[in-house]
Amino acid sequence: MLSLDNTYSADELREFEARIFRLVGSRELLYVTELKVDGLSVALHYEHGRLVRGVTRGDGVRGTT
């Protein structure tokens, strides 16, 4: 699971969007935003509506500090 960069200004947000446009090769993107809960990080992967994998930043027993 990769770390996320923080953005603190409108210029940084525009730079982020320009990088995405270059990587994707399209300017037609849909953004989804969510509130971040500090201390919790998980990625859940579903295939055909069924949970197949859950990933955290921990070691399988404990999360990172």
PDBQT receptor file of N, H, CA, C and O in Angstrom, charges set to zero:
ATOM      1  N   MET A   1       0.842  -1.163   0.000  1.00  0.00    +0.000 N 
ATOM      2  CA  MET A   1       0.000   0.000   0.000  1.00  0.00    +0.000 C 
ATOM      3  C   MET A   1       0.890   1.228   0.000  1.00  0.00    +0.000 C 
ATOM      4  O   MET A   1       1.794   1.340   0.828  1.00  0.00    +0.000 OA
ATOM      5  N   LEU A   2       0.645   2.147  -0.914  1.00  0.00    +0.000 N 
ATOM      6  H   LEU A   2      -0.090   2.057  -1.587  1.00  0.00    +0.000 HD
ATOM      7  CA  LEU A   2       1.505   3.310  -1.072  1.00  0.00    +0.000 C 
ATOM      8  C   LEU A   2       1.063   4.458  -0.183  1.00  0.00    +0.000 C 
ATOM      9  O   LEU A   2      -0.105   4.553   0.193  1.00  0.00    +0.000 OA
ATOM     10  N   SER A   3       2.005   5.328   0.150  1.00  0.00    +0.000 N 
ATOM     11  H   SER A   3       2.954   5.250  -0.155  1.00  0.00    +0.000 HD
ATOM     12  CA  SER A   3       1.682   6.530   0.910  1.00  0.00    +0.000 C 
ATOM     13  C   SER A   3       1.053   7.561  -0.001  1.00  0.00    +0.000 C 
ATOM     14  O   SER A   3       1.273   7.551  -1.213  1.00  0.00    +0.000 OA
ATOM     15  N   LEU A   4       0.279   8.438   0.578  1.00  0.00    +0.000 N 
ATOM     16  H   LEU A   4       0.100   8.446   1.562  1.00  0.00    +0.000 HD
ATOM     17  CA  LEU A   4      -0.346   9.520  -0.158  1.00  0.00    +0.000 C 
ATOM     18  C   LEU A   4       0.376  10.816   0.158  1.00  0.00    +0.000 C 
ATOM     19  O   LEU A   4       0.796  11.037   1.294  1.00  0.00    +0.000 OA
ATOM     20  N   ASP A   5       0.523  11.673  -0.844  1.00  0.00    +0.000 N 
ATOM     21  H   ASP A   5       0.183  11.494  -1.767  1.00  0.00    +0.000 HD
ATOM     22  CA  ASP A   5       1.117  12.989  -0.619  1.00  0.00    +0.000 C 
ATOM     23  C   ASP A   5       0.043  13.967  -0.186  1.00  0.00    +0.000 C 
ATOM     24  O   ASP A   5      -1.118  13.852  -0.578  1.00  0.00    +0.000 OA
ATOM     25  N   ASN A   6       0.444  14.927   0.624  1.00  0.00    +0.000 N 
ATOM     26  H   ASN A   6       1.388  15.021   0.942  1.00  0.00    +0.000 HD
ATOM     27  CA  ASN A   6      -0.468  15.996   1.036  1.00  0.00    +0.000 C 
ATOM     28  C   ASN A   6      -0.377  17.151   0.049  1.00  0.00    +0.000 C 
ATOM     29  O   ASN A   6       0.665  17.377  -0.567  1.00  0.00    +0.000 OA
ATOM     30  N   THR A   7      -1.466  17.868  -0.093  1.00  0.00    +0.000 N 
ATOM     31  H   THR A   7      -2.312  17.685   0.407  1.00  0.00    +0.000 HD
ATOM     32  CA  THR A   7      -1.517  19.058  -0.933  1.00  0.00    +0.000 C 
ATOM     33  C   THR A   7      -2.017  20.208  -0.072  1.00  0.00    +0.000 C 
ATOM     34  O   THR A   7      -3.054  20.107   0.583  1.00  0.00    +0.000 OA
ATOM     35  N   TYR A   8      -1.261  21.310  -0.084  1.00  0.00    +0.000 N 
ATOM     36  H   TYR A   8      -0.418  21.392  -0.617  1.00  0.00    +0.000 HD
ATOM     37  CA  TYR A   8      -1.588  22.429   0.793  1.00  0.00    +0.000 C 
ATOM     38  C   TYR A   8      -1.960  23.707   0.058  1.00  0.00    +0.000 C 
ATOM     39  O   TYR A   8      -2.280  24.708   0.699  1.00  0.00    +0.000 OA
ATOM     40  N   SER A   9      -1.925  23.699  -1.267  1.00  0.00    +0.000 N 
ATOM     41  H   SER A   9      -1.665  22.886  -1.788  1.00  0.00    +0.000 HD
ATOM     42  CA  SER A   9      -2.256  24.921  -1.997  1.00  0.00    +0.000 C 
ATOM     43  C   SER A   9      -2.950  24.576  -3.308  1.00  0.00    +0.000 C 
ATOM     44  O   SER A   9      -2.916  23.434  -3.766  1.00  0.00    +0.000 OA
ATOM     45  N   ALA A  10      -3.578  25.581  -3.901  1.00  0.00    +0.000 N 
ATOM     46  H   ALA A  10      -3.606  26.509  -3.529  1.00  0.00    +0.000 HD
ATOM     47  CA  ALA A  10      -4.237  25.391  -5.197  1.00  0.00    +0.000 C 
ATOM     48  C   ALA A  10      -3.214  25.035  -6.275  1.00  0.00    +0.000 C 
ATOM     49  O   ALA A  10      -3.504  24.227  -7.157  1.00  0.00    +0.000 OA
ATOM     50  N   ASP A  11      -2.017  25.631  -6.213  1.00  0.00    +0.000 N 
ATOM     51  H   ASP A  11      -1.781  26.288  -5.496  1.00  0.00    +0.000 HD
ATOM     52  CA  ASP A  11      -0.967  25.310  -7.196  1.00  0.00    +0.000 C 
ATOM     53  C   ASP A  11      -0.559  23.844  -7.110  1.00  0.00    +0.000 C 
ATOM     54  O   ASP A  11      -0.386  23.189  -8.138  1.00  0.00    +0.000 OA
ATOM     55  N   GLU A  12      -0.403  23.316  -5.881  1.00  0.00    +0.000 N 
ATOM     56  H   GLU A  12      -0.543  23.848  -5.046  1.00  0.00    +0.000 HD
ATOM     57  CA  GLU A  12      -0.047  21.901  -5.722  1.00  0.00    +0.000 C 
ATOM     58  C   GLU A  12      -1.154  21.000  -6.257  1.00  0.00    +0.000 C 
ATOM     59  O   GLU A  12      -0.876  19.951  -6.838  1.00  0.00    +0.000 OA
ATOM     60  N   LEU A  13      -2.393  21.400  -6.066  1.00  0.00    +0.000 N 
ATOM     61  H   LEU A  13      -2.619  22.253  -5.593  1.00  0.00    +0.000 HD
ATOM     62  CA  LEU A  13      -3.509  20.620  -6.592  1.00  0.00    +0.000 C 
ATOM     63  C   LEU A  13      -3.508  20.618  -8.114  1.00  0.00    +0.000 C 
ATOM     64  O   LEU A  13      -3.763  19.583  -8.729  1.00  0.00    +0.000 OA
ATOM     65  N   ARG A  14      -3.223  21.766  -8.735  1.00  0.00    +0.000 N 
ATOM     66  H   ARG A  14      -3.016  22.607  -8.236  1.00  0.00    +0.000 HD
ATOM     67  CA  ARG A  14      -3.136  21.829 -10.202  1.00  0.00    +0.000 C 
ATOM     68  C   ARG A  14      -1.977  20.971 -10.723  1.00  0.00    +0.000 C 
ATOM     69  O   ARG A  14      -2.114  20.315 -11.756  1.00  0.00    +0.000 OA
ATOM     70  N   GLU A  15      -0.845  20.969 -10.021  1.00  0.00    +0.000 N 
ATOM     71  H   GLU A  15      -0.734  21.502  -9.182  1.00  0.00    +0.000 HD
ATOM     72  CA  GLU A  15       0.292  20.135 -10.416  1.00  0.00    +0.000 C 
ATOM     73  C   GLU A  15      -0.066  18.652 -10.331  1.00  0.00    +0.000 C 
ATOM     74  O   GLU A  15       0.294  17.871 -11.212  1.00  0.00    +0.000 OA
ATOM     75  N   PHE A  16      -0.775  18.269  -9.269  1.00  0.00    +0.000 N 
ATOM     76  H   PHE A  16      -1.067  18.904  -8.553  1.00  0.00    +0.000 HD
ATOM     77  CA  PHE A  16      -1.233  16.885  -9.119  1.00  0.00    +0.000 C 
ATOM     78  C   PHE A  16      -2.123  16.497 -10.301  1.00  0.00    +0.000 C 
ATOM     79  O   PHE A  16      -1.939  15.442 -10.906  1.00  0.00    +0.000 OA
ATOM     80  N   GLU A  17      -3.081  17.352 -10.618  1.00  0.00    +0.000 N 
ATOM     81  H   GLU A  17      -3.231  18.210 -10.126  1.00  0.00    +0.000 HD
ATOM     82  CA  GLU A  17      -3.998  17.050 -11.714  1.00  0.00    +0.000 C 
ATOM     83  C   GLU A  17      -3.260  16.934 -13.046  1.00  0.00    +0.000 C 
ATOM     84  O   GLU A  17      -3.583  16.062 -13.853  1.00  0.00    +0.000 OA
ATOM     85  N   ALA A  18      -2.281  17.792 -13.288  1.00  0.00    +0.000 N 
ATOM     86  H   ALA A  18      -2.019  18.501 -12.633  1.00  0.00    +0.000 HD
ATOM     87  CA  ALA A  18      -1.497  17.719 -14.522  1.00  0.00    +0.000 C 
ATOM     88  C   ALA A  18      -0.746  16.390 -14.611  1.00  0.00    +0.000 C 
ATOM     89  O   ALA A  18      -0.664  15.804 -15.690  1.00  0.00    +0.000 OA
ATOM     90  N   ARG A  19      -0.195  15.905 -13.487  1.00  0.00    +0.000 N 
ATOM     91  H   ARG A  19      -0.261  16.382 -12.610  1.00  0.00    +0.000 HD
ATOM     92  CA  ARG A  19       0.496  14.606 -13.477  1.00  0.00    +0.000 C 
ATOM     93  C   ARG A  19      -0.474  13.477 -13.818  1.00  0.00    +0.000 C 
ATOM     94  O   ARG A  19      -0.134  12.567 -14.574  1.00  0.00    +0.000 OA
ATOM     95  N   ILE A  20      -1.686  13.539 -13.254  1.00  0.00    +0.000 N 
ATOM     96  H   ILE A  20      -1.962  14.278 -12.640  1.00  0.00    +0.000 HD
ATOM     97  CA  ILE A  20      -2.694  12.514 -13.525  1.00  0.00    +0.000 C 
ATOM     98  C   ILE A  20      -3.069  12.520 -14.996  1.00  0.00    +0.000 C 
ATOM     99  O   ILE A  20      -3.156  11.460 -15.616  1.00  0.00    +0.000 OA
ATOM    100  N   PHE A  21      -3.296  13.712 -15.568  1.00  0.00    +0.000 N 
ATOM    101  H   PHE A  21      -3.225  14.573 -15.064  1.00  0.00    +0.000 HD
ATOM    102  CA  PHE A  21      -3.639  13.809 -16.986  1.00  0.00    +0.000 C 
ATOM    103  C   PHE A  21      -2.540  13.190 -17.854  1.00  0.00    +0.000 C 
ATOM    104  O   PHE A  21      -2.836  12.483 -18.817  1.00  0.00    +0.000 OA
ATOM    105  N   ARG A  22      -1.270  13.454 -17.515  1.00  0.00    +0.000 N 
ATOM    106  H   ARG A  22      -1.029  14.028 -16.733  1.00  0.00    +0.000 HD
ATOM    107  CA  ARG A  22      -0.155  12.882 -18.292  1.00  0.00    +0.000 C 
ATOM    108  C   ARG A  22      -0.133  11.354 -18.179  1.00  0.00    +0.000 C 
ATOM    109  O   ARG A  22       0.071  10.658 -19.173  1.00  0.00    +0.000 OA
ATOM    110  N   LEU A  23      -0.343  10.840 -16.967  1.00  0.00    +0.000 N 
ATOM    111  H   LEU A  23      -0.509  11.406 -16.159  1.00  0.00    +0.000 HD
ATOM    112  CA  LEU A  23      -0.303   9.384 -16.764  1.00  0.00    +0.000 C 
ATOM    113  C   LEU A  23      -1.472   8.672 -17.437  1.00  0.00    +0.000 C 
ATOM    114  O   LEU A  23      -1.292   7.617 -18.046  1.00  0.00    +0.000 OA
ATOM    115  N   VAL A  24      -2.654   9.241 -17.330  1.00  0.00    +0.000 N 
ATOM    116  H   VAL A  24      -2.800  10.098 -16.836  1.00  0.00    +0.000 HD
ATOM    117  CA  VAL A  24      -3.856   8.594 -17.847  1.00  0.00    +0.000 C 
ATOM    118  C   VAL A  24      -4.032   8.847 -19.342  1.00  0.00    +0.000 C 
ATOM    119  O   VAL A  24      -4.609   8.022 -20.051  1.00  0.00    +0.000 OA
ATOM    120  N   GLY A  25      -3.537   9.979 -19.818  1.00  0.00    +0.000 N 
ATOM    121  H   GLY A  25      -3.069  10.650 -19.242  1.00  0.00    +0.000 HD
ATOM    122  CA  GLY A  25      -3.681  10.311 -21.224  1.00  0.00    +0.000 C 
ATOM    123  C   GLY A  25      -5.051  10.846 -21.577  1.00  0.00    +0.000 C 
ATOM    124  O   GLY A  25      -5.440  10.823 -22.745  1.00  0.00    +0.000 OA
ATOM    125  N   SER A  26      -5.790  11.326 -20.594  1.00  0.00    +0.000 N 
ATOM    126  H   SER A  26      -5.474  11.345 -19.645  1.00  0.00    +0.000 HD
ATOM    127  CA  SER A  26      -7.135  11.840 -20.818  1.00  0.00    +0.000 C 
ATOM    128  C   SER A  26      -7.402  12.973 -19.841  1.00  0.00    +0.000 C 
ATOM    129  O   SER A  26      -6.827  13.019 -18.753  1.00  0.00    +0.000 OA
ATOM    130  N   ARG A  27      -8.277  13.883 -20.237  1.00  0.00    +0.000 N 
ATOM    131  H   ARG A  27      -8.744  13.846 -21.121  1.00  0.00    +0.000 HD
ATOM    132  CA  ARG A  27      -8.680  14.964 -19.340  1.00  0.00    +0.000 C 
ATOM    133  C   ARG A  27     -10.080  14.708 -18.793  1.00  0.00    +0.000 C 
ATOM    134  O   ARG A  27     -10.635  15.553 -18.091  1.00  0.00    +0.000 OA
ATOM    135  N   GLU A  28     -10.651  13.555 -19.105  1.00  0.00    +0.000 N 
ATOM    136  H   GLU A  28     -10.200  12.868 -19.675  1.00  0.00    +0.000 HD
ATOM    137  CA  GLU A  28     -11.983  13.203 -18.619  1.00  0.00    +0.000 C 
ATOM    138  C   GLU A  28     -11.848  12.281 -17.407  1.00  0.00    +0.000 C 
ATOM    139  O   GLU A  28     -11.786  11.059 -17.549  1.00  0.00    +0.000 OA
ATOM    140  N   LEU A  29     -11.804  12.869 -16.233  1.00  0.00    +0.000 N 
ATOM    141  H   LEU A  29     -11.854  13.861 -16.117  1.00  0.00    +0.000 HD
ATOM    142  CA  LEU A  29     -11.631  12.113 -14.999  1.00  0.00    +0.000 C 
ATOM    143  C   LEU A  29     -12.776  12.409 -14.042  1.00  0.00    +0.000 C 
ATOM    144  O   LEU A  29     -13.375  13.483 -14.087  1.00  0.00    +0.000 OA
ATOM    145  N   LEU A  30     -13.069  11.461 -13.190  1.00  0.00    +0.000 N 
ATOM    146  H   LEU A  30     -12.582  10.589 -13.154  1.00  0.00    +0.000 HD
ATOM    147  CA  LEU A  30     -14.058  11.632 -12.136  1.00  0.00    +0.000 C 
ATOM    148  C   LEU A  30     -13.326  11.537 -10.802  1.00  0.00    +0.000 C 
ATOM    149  O   LEU A  30     -12.613  10.564 -10.555  1.00  0.00    +0.000 OA
ATOM    150  N   TYR A  31     -13.495  12.530  -9.950  1.00  0.00    +0.000 N 
ATOM    151  H   TYR A  31     -14.074  13.320 -10.151  1.00  0.00    +0.000 HD
ATOM    152  CA  TYR A  31     -12.850  12.543  -8.644  1.00  0.00    +0.000 C 
ATOM    153  C   TYR A  31     -13.835  12.123  -7.569  1.00  0.00    +0.000 C 
ATOM    154  O   TYR A  31     -15.013  12.480  -7.615  1.00  0.00    +0.000 OA
ATOM    155  N   VAL A  32     -13.341  11.360  -6.599  1.00  0.00    +0.000 N 
ATOM    156  H   VAL A  32     -12.385  11.070  -6.562  1.00  0.00    +0.000 HD
ATOM    157  CA  VAL A  32     -14.102  10.990  -5.421  1.00  0.00    +0.000 C 
ATOM    158  C   VAL A  32     -13.243  11.354  -4.218  1.00  0.00    +0.000 C 
ATOM    159  O   VAL A  32     -12.072  10.980  -4.157  1.00  0.00    +0.000 OA
ATOM    160  N   THR A  33     -13.807  12.071  -3.274  1.00  0.00    +0.000 N 
ATOM    161  H   THR A  33     -14.759  12.375  -3.324  1.00  0.00    +0.000 HD
ATOM    162  CA  THR A  33     -13.059  12.443  -2.072  1.00  0.00    +0.000 C 
ATOM    163  C   THR A  33     -13.760  11.888  -0.841  1.00  0.00    +0.000 C 
ATOM    164  O   THR A  33     -14.979  11.725  -0.812  1.00  0.00    +0.000 OA
ATOM    165  N   GLU A  34     -12.955  11.605   0.166  1.00  0.00    +0.000 N 
ATOM    166  H   GLU A  34     -11.964  11.737   0.142  1.00  0.00    +0.000 HD
ATOM    167  CA  GLU A  34     -13.466  11.087   1.428  1.00  0.00    +0.000 C 
ATOM    168  C   GLU A  34     -12.686  11.720   2.564  1.00  0.00    +0.000 C 
ATOM    169  O   GLU A  34     -11.529  12.103   2.396  1.00  0.00    +0.000 OA
ATOM    170  N   LEU A  35     -13.317  11.829   3.710  1.00  0.00    +0.000 N 
ATOM    171  H   LEU A  35     -14.258  11.518   3.847  1.00  0.00    +0.000 HD
ATOM    172  CA  LEU A  35     -12.621  12.300   4.900  1.00  0.00    +0.000 C 
ATOM    173  C   LEU A  35     -11.592  11.262   5.320  1.00  0.00    +0.000 C 
ATOM    174  O   LEU A  35     -11.832  10.061   5.198  1.00  0.00    +0.000 OA
ATOM    175  N   LYS A  36     -10.451  11.719   5.811  1.00  0.00    +0.000 N 
ATOM    176  H   LYS A  36     -10.256  12.695   5.910  1.00  0.00    +0.000 HD
ATOM    177  CA  LYS A  36      -9.412  10.812   6.283  1.00  0.00    +0.000 C 
ATOM    178  C   LYS A  36      -9.550  10.649   7.796  1.00  0.00    +0.000 C 
ATOM    179  O   LYS A  36      -9.687  11.632   8.524  1.00  0.00    +0.000 OA
ATOM    180  N   VAL A  37      -9.514   9.418   8.256  1.00  0.00    +0.000 N 
ATOM    181  H   VAL A  37      -9.403   8.619   7.665  1.00  0.00    +0.000 HD
ATOM    182  CA  VAL A  37      -9.528   9.120   9.677  1.00  0.00    +0.000 C 
ATOM    183  C   VAL A  37      -8.086   8.819  10.072  1.00  0.00    +0.000 C 
ATOM    184  O   VAL A  37      -7.522   7.819   9.629  1.00  0.00    +0.000 OA
ATOM    185  N   ASP A  38      -7.482   9.672  10.898  1.00  0.00    +0.000 N 
ATOM    186  H   ASP A  38      -7.940  10.485  11.258  1.00  0.00    +0.000 HD
ATOM    187  CA  ASP A  38      -6.086   9.455  11.307  1.00  0.00    +0.000 C 
ATOM    188  C   ASP A  38      -5.946   8.149  12.062  1.00  0.00    +0.000 C 
ATOM    189  O   ASP A  38      -6.792   7.784  12.879  1.00  0.00    +0.000 OA
ATOM    190  N   GLY A  39      -4.858   7.453  11.769  1.00  0.00    +0.000 N 
ATOM    191  H   GLY A  39      -4.171   7.749  11.105  1.00  0.00    +0.000 HD
ATOM    192  CA  GLY A  39      -4.545   6.219  12.472  1.00  0.00    +0.000 C 
ATOM    193  C   GLY A  39      -5.158   4.983  11.842  1.00  0.00    +0.000 C 
ATOM    194  O   GLY A  39      -4.976   3.879  12.354  1.00  0.00    +0.000 OA
ATOM    195  N   LEU A  40      -5.872   5.140  10.756  1.00  0.00    +0.000 N 
ATOM    196  H   LEU A  40      -6.020   6.037  10.339  1.00  0.00    +0.000 HD
ATOM    197  CA  LEU A  40      -6.508   3.989  10.118  1.00  0.00    +0.000 C 
ATOM    198  C   LEU A  40      -6.210   4.025   8.628  1.00  0.00    +0.000 C 
ATOM    199  O   LEU A  40      -6.443   5.036   7.966  1.00  0.00    +0.000 OA
ATOM    200  N   SER A  41      -5.700   2.934   8.108  1.00  0.00    +0.000 N 
ATOM    201  H   SER A  41      -5.511   2.112   8.645  1.00  0.00    +0.000 HD
ATOM    202  CA  SER A  41      -5.424   2.847   6.691  1.00  0.00    +0.000 C 
ATOM    203  C   SER A  41      -5.673   1.412   6.237  1.00  0.00    +0.000 C 
ATOM    204  O   SER A  41      -5.041   0.476   6.726  1.00  0.00    +0.000 OA
ATOM    205  N   VAL A  42      -6.585   1.256   5.313  1.00  0.00    +0.000 N 
ATOM    206  H   VAL A  42      -7.098   2.016   4.916  1.00  0.00    +0.000 HD
ATOM    207  CA  VAL A  42      -6.906  -0.079   4.819  1.00  0.00    +0.000 C 
ATOM    208  C   VAL A  42      -7.344   0.032   3.363  1.00  0.00    +0.000 C 
ATOM    209  O   VAL A  42      -8.005   0.995   2.977  1.00  0.00    +0.000 OA
ATOM    210  N   ALA A  43      -6.975  -0.944   2.574  1.00  0.00    +0.000 N 
ATOM    211  H   ALA A  43      -6.437  -1.727   2.888  1.00  0.00    +0.000 HD
ATOM    212  CA  ALA A  43      -7.440  -1.045   1.191  1.00  0.00    +0.000 C 
ATOM    213  C   ALA A  43      -8.141  -2.389   1.051  1.00  0.00    +0.000 C 
ATOM    214  O   ALA A  43      -7.556  -3.435   1.332  1.00  0.00    +0.000 OA
ATOM    215  N   LEU A  44      -9.386  -2.356   0.621  1.00  0.00    +0.000 N 
ATOM    216  H   LEU A  44      -9.862  -1.506   0.393  1.00  0.00    +0.000 HD
ATOM    217  CA  LEU A  44     -10.164  -3.574   0.435  1.00  0.00    +0.000 C 
ATOM    218  C   LEU A  44     -10.357  -3.811  -1.051  1.00  0.00    +0.000 C 
ATOM    219  O   LEU A  44     -10.745  -2.902  -1.784  1.00  0.00    +0.000 OA
ATOM    220  N   HIS A  45     -10.086  -5.033  -1.499  1.00  0.00    +0.000 N 
ATOM    221  H   HIS A  45      -9.771  -5.772  -0.904  1.00  0.00    +0.000 HD
ATOM    222  CA  HIS A  45     -10.194  -5.382  -2.921  1.00  0.00    +0.000 C 
ATOM    223  C   HIS A  45     -11.326  -6.386  -3.102  1.00  0.00    +0.000 C 
ATOM    224  O   HIS A  45     -11.367  -7.438  -2.465  1.00  0.00    +0.000 OA
ATOM    225  N   TYR A  46     -12.237  -6.022  -3.989  1.00  0.00    +0.000 N 
ATOM    226  H   TYR A  46     -12.204  -5.166  -4.506  1.00  0.00    +0.000 HD
ATOM    227  CA  TYR A  46     -13.392  -6.871  -4.275  1.00  0.00    +0.000 C 
ATOM    228  C   TYR A  46     -13.329  -7.342  -5.727  1.00  0.00    +0.000 C 
ATOM    229  O   TYR A  46     -12.914  -6.591  -6.609  1.00  0.00    +0.000 OA
ATOM    230  N   GLU A  47     -13.733  -8.560  -5.966  1.00  0.00    +0.000 N 
ATOM    231  H   GLU A  47     -14.070  -9.171  -5.249  1.00  0.00    +0.000 HD
ATOM    232  CA  GLU A  47     -13.901  -9.093  -7.315  1.00  0.00    +0.000 C 
ATOM    233  C   GLU A  47     -15.304  -9.662  -7.420  1.00  0.00    +0.000 C 
ATOM    234  O   GLU A  47     -15.688 -10.551  -6.660  1.00  0.00    +0.000 OA
ATOM    235  N   HIS A  48     -16.058  -9.140  -8.365  1.00  0.00    +0.000 N 
ATOM    236  H   HIS A  48     -15.746  -8.417  -8.982  1.00  0.00    +0.000 HD
ATOM    237  CA  HIS A  48     -17.437  -9.594  -8.580  1.00  0.00    +0.000 C 
ATOM    238  C   HIS A  48     -18.262  -9.489  -7.300  1.00  0.00    +0.000 C 
ATOM    239  O   HIS A  48     -19.070 -10.369  -7.001  1.00  0.00    +0.000 OA
ATOM    240  N   GLY A  49     -18.053  -8.389  -6.534  1.00  0.00    +0.000 N 
ATOM    241  H   GLY A  49     -17.397  -7.674  -6.777  1.00  0.00    +0.000 HD
ATOM    242  CA  GLY A  49     -18.826  -8.149  -5.329  1.00  0.00    +0.000 C 
ATOM    243  C   GLY A  49     -18.391  -8.952  -4.116  1.00  0.00    +0.000 C 
ATOM    244  O   GLY A  49     -19.064  -8.925  -3.086  1.00  0.00    +0.000 OA
ATOM    245  N   ARG A  50     -17.270  -9.670  -4.221  1.00  0.00    +0.000 N 
ATOM    246  H   ARG A  50     -16.723  -9.692  -5.058  1.00  0.00    +0.000 HD
ATOM    247  CA  ARG A  50     -16.796 -10.501  -3.107  1.00  0.00    +0.000 C 
ATOM    248  C   ARG A  50     -15.423 -10.024  -2.637  1.00  0.00    +0.000 C 
ATOM    249  O   ARG A  50     -14.520  -9.811  -3.446  1.00  0.00    +0.000 OA
ATOM    250  N   LEU A  51     -15.274  -9.858  -1.313  1.00  0.00    +0.000 N 
ATOM    251  H   LEU A  51     -16.007 -10.031  -0.656  1.00  0.00    +0.000 HD
ATOM    252  CA  LEU A  51     -13.998  -9.429  -0.756  1.00  0.00    +0.000 C 
ATOM    253  C   LEU A  51     -12.950 -10.504  -0.993  1.00  0.00    +0.000 C 
ATOM    254  O   LEU A  51     -13.135 -11.653  -0.593  1.00  0.00    +0.000 OA
ATOM    255  N   VAL A  52     -11.839 -10.135  -1.648  1.00  0.00    +0.000 N 
ATOM    256  H   VAL A  52     -11.688  -9.201  -1.973  1.00  0.00    +0.000 HD
ATOM    257  CA  VAL A  52     -10.784 -11.111  -1.913  1.00  0.00    +0.000 C 
ATOM    258  C   VAL A  52      -9.477 -10.779  -1.192  1.00  0.00    +0.000 C 
ATOM    259  O   VAL A  52      -8.615 -11.644  -1.041  1.00  0.00    +0.000 OA
ATOM    260  N   ARG A  53      -9.325  -9.495  -0.733  1.00  0.00    +0.000 N 
ATOM    261  H   ARG A  53     -10.025  -8.792  -0.855  1.00  0.00    +0.000 HD
ATOM    262  CA  ARG A  53      -8.075  -9.145  -0.061  1.00  0.00    +0.000 C 
ATOM    263  C   ARG A  53      -8.259  -7.859   0.721  1.00  0.00    +0.000 C 
ATOM    264  O   ARG A  53      -8.939  -6.938   0.269  1.00  0.00    +0.000 OA
ATOM    265  N   GLY A  54      -7.655  -7.802   1.888  1.00  0.00    +0.000 N 
ATOM    266  H   GLY A  54      -7.103  -8.550   2.255  1.00  0.00    +0.000 HD
ATOM    267  CA  GLY A  54      -7.604  -6.591   2.694  1.00  0.00    +0.000 C 
ATOM    268  C   GLY A  54      -6.154  -6.292   3.035  1.00  0.00    +0.000 C 
ATOM    269  O   GLY A  54      -5.425  -7.190   3.454  1.00  0.00    +0.000 OA
ATOM    270  N   VAL A  55      -5.723  -5.050   2.864  1.00  0.00    +0.000 N 
ATOM    271  H   VAL A  55      -6.315  -4.321   2.524  1.00  0.00    +0.000 HD
ATOM    272  CA  VAL A  55      -4.328  -4.674   3.080  1.00  0.00    +0.000 C 
ATOM    273  C   VAL A  55      -4.266  -3.499   4.042  1.00  0.00    +0.000 C 
ATOM    274  O   VAL A  55      -5.036  -2.546   3.923  1.00  0.00    +0.000 OA
ATOM    275  N   THR A  56      -3.336  -3.573   5.008  1.00  0.00    +0.000 N 
ATOM    276  H   THR A  56      -2.710  -4.347   5.105  1.00  0.00    +0.000 HD
ATOM    277  CA  THR A  56      -3.059  -2.436   5.888  1.00  0.00    +0.000 C 
ATOM    278  C   THR A  56      -1.578  -2.113   5.779  1.00  0.00    +0.000 C 
ATOM    279  O   THR A  56      -0.839  -2.804   5.078  1.00  0.00    +0.000 OA
ATOM    280  N   ARG A  57      -1.150  -1.082   6.457  1.00  0.00    +0.000 N 
ATOM    281  H   ARG A  57      -1.750  -0.521   7.026  1.00  0.00    +0.000 HD
ATOM    282  CA  ARG A  57       0.261  -0.729   6.471  1.00  0.00    +0.000 C 
ATOM    283  C   ARG A  57       1.015  -1.429   7.602  1.00  0.00    +0.000 C 
ATOM    284  O   ARG A  57       2.194  -1.149   7.815  1.00  0.00    +0.000 OA
ATOM    285  N   GLY A  58       0.383  -2.296   8.299  1.00  0.00    +0.000 N 
ATOM    286  H   GLY A  58      -0.575  -2.524   8.126  1.00  0.00    +0.000 HD
ATOM    287  CA  GLY A  58       1.011  -3.002   9.415  1.00  0.00    +0.000 C 
ATOM    288  C   GLY A  58       1.775  -4.227   8.949  1.00  0.00    +0.000 C 
ATOM    289  O   GLY A  58       2.024  -4.406   7.757  1.00  0.00    +0.000 OA
ATOM    290  N   ASP A  59       2.149  -5.082   9.924  1.00  0.00    +0.000 N 
ATOM    291  H   ASP A  59       1.946  -4.936  10.893  1.00  0.00    +0.000 HD
ATOM    292  CA  ASP A  59       2.927  -6.288   9.630  1.00  0.00    +0.000 C 
ATOM    293  C   ASP A  59       2.068  -7.547   9.647  1.00  0.00    +0.000 C 
ATOM    294  O   ASP A  59       2.599  -8.657   9.676  1.00  0.00    +0.000 OA
ATOM    295  N   GLY A  60       0.766  -7.388   9.631  1.00  0.00    +0.000 N 
ATOM    296  H   GLY A  60       0.334  -6.487   9.608  1.00  0.00    +0.000 HD
ATOM    297  CA  GLY A  60      -0.131  -8.537   9.685  1.00  0.00    +0.000 C 
ATOM    298  C   GLY A  60      -0.666  -8.785  11.082  1.00  0.00    +0.000 C 
ATOM    299  O   GLY A  60      -1.682  -9.461  11.247  1.00  0.00    +0.000 OA
ATOM    300  N   VAL A  61       0.007  -8.245  12.090  1.00  0.00    +0.000 N 
ATOM    301  H   VAL A  61       0.832  -7.696  11.956  1.00  0.00    +0.000 HD
ATOM    302  CA  VAL A  61      -0.427  -8.367  13.480  1.00  0.00    +0.000 C 
ATOM    303  C   VAL A  61      -0.710  -6.988  14.065  1.00  0.00    +0.000 C 
ATOM    304  O   VAL A  61      -1.738  -6.782  14.709  1.00  0.00    +0.000 OA
ATOM    305  N   ARG A  62       0.214  -6.035  13.838  1.00  0.00    +0.000 N 
ATOM    306  H   ARG A  62       1.050  -6.202  13.315  1.00  0.00    +0.000 HD
ATOM    307  CA  ARG A  62       0.096  -4.687  14.360  1.00  0.00    +0.000 C 
ATOM    308  C   ARG A  62       0.205  -3.671  13.214  1.00  0.00    +0.000 C 
ATOM    309  O   ARG A  62       0.904  -3.902  12.227  1.00  0.00    +0.000 OA
ATOM    310  N   GLY A  63      -0.495  -2.556  13.364  1.00  0.00    +0.000 N 
ATOM    311  H   GLY A  63      -1.064  -2.368  14.165  1.00  0.00    +0.000 HD
ATOM    312  CA  GLY A  63      -0.359  -1.468  12.407  1.00  0.00    +0.000 C 
ATOM    313  C   GLY A  63       0.940  -0.728  12.652  1.00  0.00    +0.000 C 
ATOM    314  O   GLY A  63       1.632  -0.976  13.639  1.00  0.00    +0.000 OA
ATOM    315  N   THR A  64       1.262   0.175  11.756  1.00  0.00    +0.000 N 
ATOM    316  H   THR A  64       0.699   0.376  10.954  1.00  0.00    +0.000 HD
ATOM    317  CA  THR A  64       2.491   0.960  11.929  1.00  0.00    +0.000 C 
ATOM    318  C   THR A  64       2.223   2.132  12.855  1.00  0.00    +0.000 C 
ATOM    319  O   THR A  64       1.079   2.554  13.022  1.00  0.00    +0.000 OA
ATOM    320  N   THR A  65       3.276   2.651  13.451  1.00  0.00    +0.000 N 
ATOM    321  H   THR A  65       4.206   2.307  13.315  1.00  0.00    +0.000 HD
ATOM    322  CA  THR A  65       3.141   3.806  14.337  1.00  0.00    +0.000 C 
ATOM    323  C   THR A  65       3.809   5.010  13.733  1.00  0.00    +0.000 C 
ATOM    324  O   THR A  65       3.802   6.085  14.333  1.00  0.00    +0.000 OA
TER     325      THR A  65
